[in-house]
Amino acid sequence: FGYIKLAVALKENTYNQTKETLAIYLVLIIEKQTSQFTNHAAMKTESYQLTYQQMTLQFSYIDIG
């Protein structure tokens, strides 16, 4: 569930509107593809620390096509 945790961490720690939009978009993509992940409150309880560089690397592996 690395991508889901990444999205939540990015959304909650963002100071940039573009990064926040990417996080929301990523969560929506995951929810569209896997209907079992719909409880945002539960996902937000996950603690996940990443640097911005690590977030960028993770995003680069996601195919949103």
C-alpha positions in Angstrom: 0.0 0.0 0.0 3.0 2.3 -0.5 1.3 4.5 -3.0 -1.8 5.1 -0.9 0.4 6.1 2.1 2.5 8.3 -0.1 -0.6 10.1 -1.3 -1.9 10.8 2.2 1.5 11.9 3.4 1.9 14.2 0.5 -1.5 15.7 1.0 -1.1 16.3 4.7 2.4 17.8 4.5 2.1 19.9 1.4 2.7 23.7 1.2 2.2 23.8 -2.5 -1.1 23.6 -4.3 0.3 21.6 -7.2 1.6 18.9 -4.9 -1.7 18.8 -3.0 -3.6 18.4 -6.3 -1.3 15.5 -7.3 -1.9 13.8 -4.0 -5.7 14.0 -4.4 -5.5 12.9 -8.0 -3.4 9.9 -7.0 -5.9 8.9 -4.3 -8.7 9.1 -6.8 -6.9 6.9 -9.3 -6.3 4.3 -6.6 -9.9 4.4 -5.5 -11.1 4.0 -9.1 -8.9 1.0 -9.6 -9.4 -0.7 -6.2 -12.8 -0.2 -4.7 -11.7 -1.5 -1.3 -9.8 1.7 -0.5 -12.5 4.2 0.3 -12.0 5.1 3.9 -10.1 8.3 3.9 -10.2 8.6 7.7 -8.5 5.2 8.1 -5.8 6.1 5.5 -5.0 9.4 7.2 -4.2 7.6 10.5 -1.2 6.0 8.8 2.1 7.8 9.6 4.5 7.8 6.7 7.6 10.0 6.5 9.2 10.8 3.1 11.4 13.5 1.8 10.2 15.4 -1.3 12.8 13.7 -3.4 11.5 10.3 -2.4 8.0 11.4 -3.2 9.0 12.5 -6.6 10.7 9.1 -7.2 7.6 7.3 -6.2 5.4 9.4 -8.4 7.6 8.7 -11.4 6.7 5.0 -11.2 3.0 5.5 -11.5 1.2 5.0 -14.8 -1.9 7.1 -14.9 -2.7 6.3 -18.4 
